[in-house]
Amino acid sequence: MSRYLPPLNALKAFEAAAQCQNFTQAAQRLHVTQSAISRQVRHLEEQLGVILFERRPGQLRLTEAGRRLLPALSTSFDRIALTVRDLASPTDLTRLRLNVPPTLASRWLVPRLDDLRRRYPSLSLTLTTREVDDLAADSTLDAAIRFGDGDWTDVEPHFLMQESHIAVCSPRLLRDGRPLDLREQTLLHVMRTTEDRFPTWRHWLEAAGIEGIDTEGGLEFDLLDLAIRAALEGLGITIADRAMVARELTKGELVQPLAAAMPGHQSYWFTTRRGQGDEPSLTLLRDWLQGAVGNDHA
């Protein structure tokens, strides 16, 4: 069957511009000039007989036609890229490239990888821990675990687990036998940005009904893993997701000095590109991850 398709460069230019919503950034991604991107998109619109972008000063927005074309085009390009990658590296081993938040990777996922290897010896992983995965545009990634509320429009999210926040510290802080007084302790915080903390302490104190605690001071870290390590060293007390400190609690290396637990405002999600979530290897990995979460709560 013969197929009519516009030129490949025009389709690539449109996809990059649609994902970046900016001709200049699209040109940088494809290593061409901004005028080349604009010209290719204009030619594509002329060939299709539709307008793909609303062009306003400093703003580029997809039209209804553009929104219809983008997912079909991106899915097709992704399938081509993954197939070419597999053909270039023929092997009986299925290797999936997965991006994971760093604390989840080091404290939860890596300790469970031996189980994945024993259950599915033909499946192997390449793990990265980039802060932003850009899954929709990065053909070198197959899937990502994201932390958030699951409302991403560029991927298909599959729920994994919700955080359960508890206060933890080293048992060394409790050696005198007295109940822990938060006013006498150093609070360990996790930063959301270089200037802004996650409001975890404030939310936990409100849920616990504890008042009169100054949360302005204390130590700050850009990763929860570092705050947990600081707690292990006896530097203070932190609020952590129970799943991230389960091993230390079991071993007695950390203790929960106050009983209050609070559901987190956000969750972990296994995400795939739209239209690819049912591929066998990704389905297997997703099911294993969800099963591992289920075992934690059994």
Residue frames as qw, qx, qy, qz and C-alpha x, y, z in Angstrom:
[[0.000, 0.889, 0.458, 0.000, 0.00, 0.00, 0.00],
 [0.406, 0.430, -0.030, 0.806, 1.43, 3.35, -1.01],
 [0.362, -0.716, -0.429, 0.414, 1.61, 6.02, 1.69],
 [0.236, 0.773, 0.050, 0.586, 1.61, 9.75, 1.37],
 [0.607, -0.616, -0.248, 0.437, 3.87, 11.30, 3.99],
 [0.114, 0.985, -0.110, 0.067, 5.28, 14.81, 4.20],
 [0.551, 0.551, -0.502, 0.374, 9.09, 15.16, 4.24],
 [0.742, -0.335, -0.486, 0.319, 10.74, 13.69, 7.34],
 [0.362, 0.070, -0.249, 0.896, 12.57, 16.94, 8.18],
 [0.302, -0.414, -0.156, -0.844, 9.29, 18.84, 8.24],
 [0.756, -0.454, -0.427, -0.202, 7.74, 16.29, 10.60],
 [0.683, -0.175, -0.403, 0.584, 10.79, 16.39, 12.88],
 [0.131, 0.246, -0.092, 0.956, 10.72, 20.19, 12.90],
 [0.516, -0.489, -0.268, -0.650, 7.04, 20.21, 13.84],
 [0.791, -0.386, -0.465, 0.100, 7.53, 17.66, 16.65],
 [0.537, -0.053, -0.326, 0.776, 10.42, 19.62, 18.17],
 [0.079, -0.316, -0.029, -0.945, 8.56, 22.93, 17.92],
 [0.632, -0.477, -0.384, -0.474, 5.42, 21.42, 19.44],
 [0.770, -0.343, -0.448, 0.297, 7.30, 19.90, 22.36],
 [0.440, -0.076, -0.216, 0.868, 9.36, 23.04, 23.01],
 [0.053, 0.874, 0.480, -0.062, 6.55, 25.46, 22.10],
 [0.119, -0.881, 0.204, 0.411, 9.32, 27.67, 20.80],
 [0.790, 0.606, -0.068, 0.070, 11.01, 27.74, 17.39],
 [0.130, 0.806, -0.532, 0.224, 14.36, 28.85, 18.79],
 [0.555, -0.420, 0.680, -0.231, 14.53, 26.03, 21.34],
 [0.907, 0.276, 0.301, -0.103, 13.43, 23.54, 18.68],
 [0.578, 0.757, -0.283, 0.108, 16.24, 24.76, 16.44],
 [0.157, -0.689, 0.665, -0.243, 18.75, 24.23, 19.25],
 [0.790, -0.140, 0.558, -0.212, 17.49, 20.71, 19.83],
 [0.864, 0.416, 0.277, 0.058, 17.82, 19.78, 16.14],
 [0.518, -0.425, 0.338, 0.661, 21.05, 21.79, 15.61],
 [0.355, 0.511, 0.502, 0.601, 19.60, 23.93, 12.83],
 [0.052, 0.100, -0.075, 0.991, 18.63, 27.58, 12.54],
 [0.270, 0.399, 0.592, -0.647, 15.42, 29.08, 13.84],
 [0.451, 0.455, -0.220, -0.736, 14.46, 30.14, 10.33],
 [0.281, 0.166, -0.899, -0.291, 14.88, 26.55, 9.11],
 [0.060, 0.271, 0.893, -0.355, 12.40, 25.31, 11.74],
 [0.333, 0.510, 0.273, -0.745, 9.93, 28.06, 10.87],
 [0.386, 0.408, -0.528, -0.637, 10.24, 27.34, 7.15],
 [0.176, 0.028, -0.978, -0.107, 9.79, 23.57, 7.56],
 [0.159, 0.387, 0.761, -0.497, 6.71, 24.02, 9.74],
 [0.378, 0.519, 0.000, -0.767, 5.23, 26.49, 7.26],
 [0.341, 0.285, -0.752, -0.487, 5.80, 24.03, 4.40],
 [0.042, -0.147, -0.977, 0.150, 4.16, 21.26, 6.42],
 [0.280, 0.479, 0.500, -0.665, 1.11, 23.42, 7.06],
 [0.400, 0.474, -0.325, -0.714, 0.87, 24.21, 3.36],
 [0.254, 0.151, -0.916, -0.272, 1.10, 20.53, 2.41],
 [0.023, -0.288, -0.914, 0.285, -1.52, 19.47, 4.95],
 [0.149, -0.513, -0.456, -0.712, -3.79, 22.44, 4.30],
 [0.549, -0.735, -0.397, -0.024, -4.18, 23.18, 8.04],
 [0.017, 0.775, -0.366, 0.515, -2.69, 25.56, 10.58],
 [0.765, -0.129, -0.582, 0.245, -0.69, 23.70, 13.22],
 [0.434, -0.257, -0.411, 0.759, 0.32, 26.61, 15.47],
 [0.052, -0.954, -0.279, -0.099, -1.23, 29.81, 16.74],
 [0.606, 0.143, -0.113, 0.774, 1.59, 32.32, 16.40],
 [0.205, -0.953, -0.189, -0.121, 1.60, 35.29, 18.75],
 [0.230, 0.775, -0.418, 0.415, 4.46, 37.56, 19.85],
 [0.091, -0.488, 0.750, -0.437, 6.62, 35.47, 22.19],
 [0.623, -0.020, 0.645, -0.443, 4.08, 32.65, 22.22],
 [0.394, 0.216, -0.767, -0.458, 3.52, 29.49, 20.21],
 [0.568, -0.010, 0.646, -0.510, 0.45, 27.32, 20.82],
 [0.112, 0.054, 0.933, 0.337, -0.81, 24.19, 19.10],
 [0.561, 0.021, -0.169, -0.810, -4.10, 24.34, 17.25],
 [0.848, -0.029, 0.379, -0.370, -6.58, 21.45, 17.37],
 [0.855, 0.474, -0.210, -0.031, -4.93, 20.01, 14.26],
 [0.261, 0.642, -0.638, 0.335, -1.49, 20.30, 15.86],
 [0.507, -0.362, 0.630, -0.464, -2.72, 18.57, 19.02],
 [0.937, 0.171, 0.164, -0.256, -4.03, 15.69, 16.90],
 [0.726, 0.585, -0.348, 0.103, -0.81, 15.31, 14.94],
 [0.044, -0.726, 0.609, -0.315, 1.74, 15.51, 17.78],
 [0.677, -0.334, 0.606, -0.249, 0.98, 12.29, 19.75],
 [0.924, 0.336, 0.174, -0.052, 0.69, 10.18, 16.59],
 [0.527, 0.752, -0.337, 0.208, 3.97, 11.56, 15.29],
 [0.211, -0.682, 0.625, -0.316, 5.87, 11.23, 18.59],
 [0.838, -0.148, 0.481, -0.209, 4.68, 7.66, 19.14],
 [0.872, 0.486, 0.019, 0.050, 5.75, 6.68, 15.62],
 [0.309, 0.779, -0.464, 0.287, 9.19, 8.28, 16.00],
 [0.490, -0.550, 0.597, -0.315, 9.64, 6.60, 19.39],
 [0.933, 0.056, 0.337, -0.114, 8.80, 3.18, 18.00],
 [0.724, 0.643, -0.181, 0.172, 11.24, 3.66, 15.12],
 [0.039, 0.772, -0.538, 0.337, 14.02, 4.82, 17.47],
 [0.663, -0.395, 0.572, -0.276, 13.52, 1.91, 19.89],
 [0.944, 0.261, 0.197, -0.034, 13.37, -0.65, 17.09],
 [0.556, 0.730, -0.313, 0.245, 16.54, 0.74, 15.48],
 [0.250, -0.698, 0.583, -0.333, 18.26, 0.67, 18.87],
 [0.832, -0.178, 0.490, -0.190, 17.32, -2.98, 19.39],
 [0.875, 0.479, 0.031, 0.066, 18.41, -3.92, 15.87],
 [0.315, 0.800, -0.426, 0.283, 21.76, -2.21, 16.38],
 [0.149, -0.468, 0.777, -0.394, 22.34, -4.21, 19.60],
 [0.796, -0.084, -0.454, -0.392, 20.82, -7.66, 18.99],
 [0.053, 0.260, -0.847, 0.461, 20.56, -9.68, 22.19],
 [0.447, -0.408, -0.784, -0.140, 18.19, -11.96, 24.04],
 [0.291, -0.391, -0.527, 0.697, 18.36, -9.47, 26.91],
 [0.003, 0.815, 0.413, 0.407, 15.67, -6.79, 27.05],
 [0.410, -0.167, -0.304, 0.844, 17.22, -3.63, 28.43],
 [0.074, -0.864, -0.442, -0.231, 14.93, -0.88, 29.65],
 [0.337, 0.216, -0.219, 0.890, 16.17, 2.59, 30.44],
 [0.388, -0.742, -0.542, -0.073, 14.39, 3.97, 33.51],
 [0.149, 0.462, -0.275, 0.830, 14.76, 7.36, 35.19],
 [0.588, -0.561, -0.577, 0.078, 14.01, 7.39, 38.93],
 [0.231, -0.901, 0.132, -0.342, 14.11, 10.08, 41.66],
 [0.390, 0.526, -0.681, 0.329, 17.49, 9.65, 43.39],
 [0.356, -0.338, 0.668, -0.559, 16.29, 8.88, 46.92],
 [0.886, 0.100, 0.181, -0.414, 13.72, 6.36, 45.69],
 [0.758, 0.482, -0.440, -0.003, 16.39, 4.75, 43.50],
 [0.274, 0.484, -0.723, 0.410, 19.01, 4.37, 46.24],
 [0.292, -0.225, 0.683, -0.631, 16.80, 3.59, 49.23],
 [0.739, 0.158, 0.413, -0.508, 13.89, 1.63, 47.73],
 [0.814, 0.488, -0.151, -0.276, 14.51, 0.39, 44.19],
 [0.373, 0.599, -0.705, 0.077, 18.15, -0.77, 44.23],
 [0.322, -0.298, 0.823, -0.362, 17.69, -3.03, 47.30],
 [0.750, 0.236, 0.477, -0.393, 14.89, -4.83, 45.40],
 [0.507, 0.615, -0.442, -0.411, 16.65, -5.31, 42.07],
 [0.071, -0.296, 0.953, 0.011, 17.93, -8.75, 43.01],
 [0.517, 0.302, 0.713, -0.365, 14.33, -9.92, 43.17],
 [0.579, 0.676, -0.046, -0.454, 13.69, -8.49, 39.68],
 [0.232, 0.588, -0.741, -0.227, 16.79, -10.24, 38.36],
 [0.253, -0.089, 0.953, -0.143, 15.80, -13.60, 39.86],
 [0.553, 0.458, 0.564, -0.408, 12.21, -13.40, 38.60],
 [0.636, 0.753, 0.149, -0.083, 12.98, -12.04, 35.13],
 [0.640, -0.408, 0.366, 0.538, 16.60, -12.83, 34.16],
 [0.508, 0.400, 0.488, 0.586, 15.99, -11.68, 30.57],
 [0.003, 0.931, 0.245, 0.272, 15.07, -8.16, 31.73],
 [0.600, -0.172, -0.188, 0.758, 17.81, -5.68, 32.57],
 [0.046, -0.954, -0.291, 0.054, 17.70, -2.03, 33.59],
 [0.455, 0.250, -0.094, 0.850, 19.74, 1.07, 33.00],
 [0.287, -0.807, -0.471, 0.213, 18.94, 3.51, 35.83],
 [0.292, 0.385, -0.042, 0.875, 19.36, 7.26, 35.71],
 [0.294, -0.632, -0.579, 0.422, 18.42, 9.80, 38.37],
 [0.176, 0.271, 0.181, 0.929, 17.99, 13.04, 36.46],
 [0.123, 0.296, 0.492, -0.809, 15.84, 15.66, 38.16],
 [0.596, 0.487, 0.070, -0.635, 13.79, 16.17, 34.97],
 [0.639, -0.024, 0.744, 0.196, 13.37, 13.10, 32.75],
 [0.344, 0.527, -0.310, -0.712, 11.85, 14.71, 29.61],
 [0.543, 0.038, 0.839, 0.024, 10.46, 11.28, 28.77],
 [0.602, 0.667, 0.372, -0.234, 8.22, 12.48, 25.95],
 [0.410, 0.871, -0.233, -0.136, 11.15, 13.95, 24.01],
 [0.156, -0.651, 0.743, 0.030, 14.05, 11.67, 25.04],
 [0.879, 0.205, -0.314, -0.294, 14.14, 8.51, 22.92],
 [0.385, 0.381, -0.784, 0.303, 16.98, 7.10, 25.06],
 [0.303, -0.108, 0.703, -0.634, 14.49, 6.58, 27.93],
 [0.277, -0.225, -0.874, -0.330, 11.82, 3.88, 27.96],
 [0.477, -0.697, -0.507, -0.172, 10.01, 4.89, 31.16],
 [0.149, 0.411, -0.417, 0.797, 10.33, 7.02, 34.27],
 [0.406, -0.588, -0.657, 0.239, 9.16, 7.02, 37.86],
 [0.062, 0.526, 0.012, 0.848, 7.92, 10.51, 38.68],
 [0.233, -0.393, -0.664, 0.592, 6.98, 12.16, 41.96],
 [0.152, -0.053, -0.121, -0.980, 3.90, 14.36, 41.81],
 [0.512, 0.201, 0.494, -0.674, 0.13, 14.36, 41.56],
 [0.475, 0.170, 0.845, 0.179, -0.12, 12.37, 38.31],
 [0.420, 0.772, 0.351, -0.323, -1.62, 15.09, 36.11],
 [0.211, -0.457, 0.543, 0.672, 1.10, 15.11, 33.42],
 [0.680, 0.570, 0.142, -0.439, -0.28, 15.48, 29.90],
 [0.369, 0.674, -0.587, -0.255, 2.83, 14.23, 28.07],
 [0.164, 0.253, -0.951, 0.070, 2.90, 10.69, 29.51],
 [0.737, -0.337, -0.454, -0.371, 0.67, 7.84, 30.73],
 [0.131, -0.496, 0.660, -0.549, 0.93, 7.68, 34.57],
 [0.763, -0.230, -0.589, -0.136, 0.39, 4.48, 36.55],
 [0.466, -0.752, 0.235, -0.404, 0.10, 4.84, 40.32],
 [0.601, 0.223, -0.708, 0.297, 2.79, 3.17, 42.42],
 [0.530, -0.450, -0.610, 0.380, 2.59, 4.44, 45.99],
 [0.155, -0.887, -0.085, -0.426, 1.71, 7.38, 48.18],
 [0.318, 0.379, -0.587, 0.641, 4.14, 8.68, 50.77],
 [0.634, -0.675, -0.372, -0.068, 3.49, 8.20, 54.50],
 [0.239, 0.672, -0.350, 0.607, 5.40, 10.85, 56.44],
 [0.765, -0.573, -0.269, 0.117, 6.82, 10.05, 59.86],
 [0.092, -0.899, 0.385, -0.190, 9.37, 11.71, 62.14],
 [0.957, -0.034, -0.173, 0.229, 12.61, 9.74, 62.53],
 [0.046, -0.877, 0.433, -0.200, 15.88, 10.22, 64.38],
 [0.510, 0.311, -0.760, 0.258, 18.83, 8.27, 65.76],
 [0.721, -0.534, -0.442, -0.018, 18.12, 6.34, 68.98],
 [0.538, 0.016, -0.342, 0.770, 21.11, 8.23, 70.42],
 [0.118, -0.406, -0.013, -0.906, 18.85, 11.26, 70.80],
 [0.700, -0.462, -0.222, -0.498, 16.59, 9.30, 73.17],
 [0.614, 0.124, -0.702, 0.340, 19.16, 7.73, 75.47],
 [0.039, -0.217, 0.545, -0.809, 18.21, 9.73, 78.56],
 [0.060, -0.351, -0.925, 0.134, 14.75, 8.12, 78.52],
 [0.185, 0.480, 0.317, -0.797, 12.87, 11.40, 78.34],
 [0.542, 0.659, 0.521, 0.019, 10.15, 11.95, 75.71],
 [0.478, 0.167, 0.295, 0.810, 11.53, 13.80, 72.71],
 [0.043, 0.819, 0.286, -0.495, 10.95, 17.57, 72.83],
 [0.614, 0.576, 0.329, 0.428, 11.02, 18.98, 69.30],
 [0.023, -0.994, 0.014, -0.105, 11.85, 22.44, 70.67],
 [0.510, -0.709, 0.449, 0.187, 15.24, 21.09, 71.77],
 [0.764, 0.062, 0.556, 0.320, 16.05, 19.30, 68.51],
 [0.010, 0.453, -0.457, -0.765, 17.60, 20.35, 65.22],
 [0.726, 0.478, 0.391, -0.303, 15.09, 19.98, 62.41],
 [0.344, -0.221, 0.698, 0.587, 16.39, 18.52, 59.15],
 [0.519, 0.629, 0.207, -0.540, 14.70, 19.93, 56.03],
 [0.572, 0.172, 0.642, 0.480, 14.59, 18.96, 52.34],
 [0.081, 0.498, -0.132, -0.853, 14.80, 21.72, 49.74],
 [0.635, 0.585, 0.496, -0.090, 12.32, 21.92, 46.84],
 [0.535, 0.766, -0.011, 0.356, 14.44, 24.58, 45.08],
 [0.553, 0.198, -0.346, 0.731, 17.59, 26.45, 46.07],
 [0.084, -0.300, 0.215, -0.926, 15.40, 29.02, 47.82],
 [0.679, -0.228, -0.027, -0.698, 12.37, 27.01, 48.93],
 [0.178, -0.193, 0.934, -0.244, 11.82, 24.08, 51.28],
 [0.424, -0.306, -0.782, -0.339, 9.27, 21.33, 50.92],
 [0.403, -0.479, 0.196, -0.755, 6.57, 22.22, 53.50],
 [0.675, -0.107, -0.729, -0.039, 6.74, 18.70, 54.95],
 [0.273, -0.063, -0.667, 0.690, 7.54, 19.76, 58.52],
 [0.305, -0.012, 0.150, -0.940, 4.68, 22.28, 58.60],
 [0.693, -0.070, -0.450, -0.559, 2.17, 19.77, 57.23],
 [0.608, -0.075, -0.768, 0.187, 3.31, 17.04, 59.61],
 [0.104, -0.029, -0.563, 0.820, 3.13, 19.32, 62.67],
 [0.486, -0.039, -0.042, -0.872, -0.38, 20.43, 61.70],
 [0.739, -0.066, -0.583, -0.330, -1.51, 16.82, 61.25],
 [0.545, -0.068, -0.724, 0.416, 0.07, 15.83, 64.58],
 [0.381, -0.836, -0.328, -0.221, -1.57, 18.76, 66.38],
 [0.668, -0.346, -0.158, 0.640, 1.79, 20.02, 67.64],
 [0.135, 0.944, 0.138, 0.269, 2.13, 23.77, 68.09],
 [0.380, -0.902, 0.191, 0.073, 4.85, 26.17, 69.13],
 [0.803, -0.139, 0.357, 0.456, 7.67, 24.65, 67.07],
 [0.128, 0.832, -0.257, -0.475, 9.98, 27.05, 65.24],
 [0.866, 0.249, 0.393, 0.185, 10.61, 25.51, 61.82],
 [0.336, 0.930, -0.143, -0.042, 12.75, 28.34, 60.46],
 [0.201, -0.735, 0.646, 0.056, 16.06, 27.02, 61.74],
 [0.895, -0.027, 0.444, -0.023, 17.76, 23.67, 61.24],
 [0.296, -0.371, 0.692, 0.545, 19.81, 22.07, 58.50],
 [0.677, 0.558, 0.069, -0.475, 18.78, 21.96, 54.84],
 [0.434, -0.211, 0.796, 0.364, 19.55, 19.34, 52.18],
 [0.434, 0.358, -0.359, -0.745, 18.70, 19.07, 48.51],
 [0.579, 0.026, -0.766, -0.278, 17.92, 15.34, 48.77],
 [0.787, -0.467, 0.030, -0.402, 15.82, 13.41, 51.27],
 [0.916, 0.050, -0.316, 0.241, 18.55, 10.77, 51.27],
 [0.376, 0.408, -0.394, 0.733, 20.97, 13.31, 52.75],
 [0.452, -0.514, 0.188, -0.704, 18.48, 14.36, 55.43],
 [0.947, -0.237, -0.142, -0.164, 18.04, 10.69, 56.37],
 [0.767, 0.208, -0.368, 0.483, 21.80, 10.22, 56.54],
 [0.018, 0.521, -0.332, 0.786, 22.05, 13.26, 58.78],
 [0.737, -0.439, 0.063, -0.509, 19.42, 11.74, 61.06],
 [0.952, -0.022, -0.278, 0.127, 21.40, 8.49, 61.16],
 [0.528, 0.333, -0.379, 0.683, 24.42, 10.49, 62.32],
 [0.411, -0.573, -0.562, 0.434, 22.42, 11.95, 65.17],
 [0.221, 0.106, 0.070, 0.967, 22.39, 15.47, 63.75],
 [0.362, 0.067, 0.169, -0.914, 18.66, 15.96, 64.29],
 [0.451, 0.325, 0.799, -0.228, 15.21, 14.75, 63.38],
 [0.159, 0.185, -0.509, -0.825, 13.63, 14.66, 59.93],
 [0.717, 0.306, 0.369, -0.506, 10.30, 13.87, 58.31],
 [0.034, 0.336, -0.835, -0.434, 10.70, 10.97, 55.90],
 [0.788, 0.073, -0.319, -0.521, 8.52, 8.66, 53.86],
 [0.773, -0.366, 0.475, -0.208, 8.22, 5.42, 55.83],
 [0.943, 0.315, 0.092, 0.059, 9.16, 3.34, 52.77],
 [0.461, 0.759, -0.337, 0.312, 12.46, 5.19, 52.47],
 [0.107, -0.603, 0.644, -0.459, 13.55, 4.35, 56.04],
 [0.913, -0.200, -0.106, -0.339, 11.95, 0.92, 56.52],
 [0.822, 0.176, -0.450, 0.300, 15.29, -0.93, 56.69],
 [0.204, 0.406, -0.482, 0.749, 16.76, 1.46, 59.25],
 [0.599, -0.388, 0.176, -0.679, 13.63, 1.25, 61.40],
 [0.956, -0.075, -0.250, -0.136, 13.74, -2.55, 61.29],
 [0.719, 0.217, -0.439, 0.493, 17.42, -2.59, 62.27],
 [0.512, -0.753, -0.302, 0.281, 16.91, -0.02, 65.04],
 [0.516, 0.060, 0.076, 0.851, 19.30, 2.42, 63.38],
 [0.167, -0.279, -0.084, -0.942, 16.44, 4.95, 63.27],
 [0.037, -0.400, -0.840, 0.365, 13.47, 5.26, 65.59],
 [0.141, -0.586, -0.442, -0.664, 10.08, 6.93, 65.30],
 [0.190, -0.038, -0.610, 0.768, 9.96, 9.04, 68.48],
 [0.392, 0.232, 0.281, -0.845, 6.47, 10.41, 67.81],
 [0.469, 0.225, 0.854, -0.023, 3.59, 8.22, 66.63],
 [0.455, 0.688, 0.172, -0.538, 1.97, 10.67, 64.19],
 [0.421, 0.017, 0.707, 0.567, 1.97, 9.65, 60.51],
 [0.357, 0.651, 0.137, -0.656, 0.64, 11.80, 57.69],
 [0.722, 0.435, 0.482, 0.241, -0.19, 10.83, 54.09],
 [0.335, -0.257, 0.290, 0.859, 1.97, 12.73, 51.66],
 [0.390, 0.649, 0.148, -0.636, 0.45, 15.32, 49.35],
 [0.536, 0.587, -0.464, -0.390, 2.10, 13.68, 46.31],
 [0.914, -0.078, 0.390, -0.081, 2.85, 10.16, 45.12],
 [0.210, -0.433, 0.746, 0.460, 5.18, 8.07, 42.98],
 [0.766, 0.487, 0.190, -0.374, 4.01, 7.11, 39.48],
 [0.544, -0.102, 0.685, 0.474, 5.40, 4.78, 36.81],
 [0.415, 0.736, 0.060, -0.532, 5.13, 6.72, 33.56],
 [0.576, 0.084, 0.652, 0.486, 5.44, 5.72, 29.92],
 [0.095, 0.162, -0.364, -0.912, 4.99, 7.53, 26.64],
 [0.647, 0.287, 0.281, -0.648, 1.42, 7.68, 25.45],
 [0.821, 0.395, -0.226, -0.345, 0.48, 4.58, 23.51],
 [0.518, 0.444, -0.718, 0.142, 3.41, 2.50, 24.79],
 [0.441, -0.448, 0.558, -0.541, 2.24, 1.51, 28.27],
 [0.923, 0.007, 0.228, -0.309, 1.00, -1.89, 27.06],
 [0.569, 0.564, -0.599, 0.000, 4.30, -3.03, 25.53],
 [0.896, -0.222, -0.385, 0.001, 5.19, -6.40, 27.13],
 [0.616, 0.089, -0.436, 0.650, 8.50, -5.45, 28.73],
 [0.083, -0.356, 0.204, -0.908, 7.11, -2.20, 30.17],
 [0.736, -0.389, -0.211, -0.513, 4.01, -4.00, 31.44],
 [0.840, -0.122, -0.466, 0.251, 6.22, -6.59, 33.13],
 [0.370, 0.183, -0.386, 0.825, 8.32, -3.91, 34.83],
 [0.354, -0.398, 0.029, -0.846, 5.25, -1.96, 35.93],
 [0.833, -0.336, -0.326, -0.296, 3.59, -5.07, 37.35],
 [0.733, -0.036, -0.482, 0.478, 6.77, -6.00, 39.23],
 [0.118, 0.289, -0.282, 0.907, 7.05, -2.51, 40.70],
 [0.571, -0.385, -0.068, -0.722, 3.43, -2.50, 41.81],
 [0.876, -0.216, -0.431, -0.024, 3.89, -5.98, 43.26],
 [0.537, 0.117, -0.473, 0.689, 6.95, -4.83, 45.22],
 [0.215, -0.348, 0.177, -0.895, 4.89, -1.97, 46.68],
 [0.780, -0.313, -0.266, -0.473, 2.15, -4.43, 47.57],
 [0.794, -0.067, -0.527, 0.296, 4.63, -6.68, 49.36],
 [0.211, 0.271, -0.401, 0.849, 5.77, -3.71, 51.45],
 [0.435, -0.248, 0.160, -0.851, 2.22, -3.21, 52.69],
 [0.720, -0.138, -0.636, -0.241, 1.32, -6.89, 53.11]]
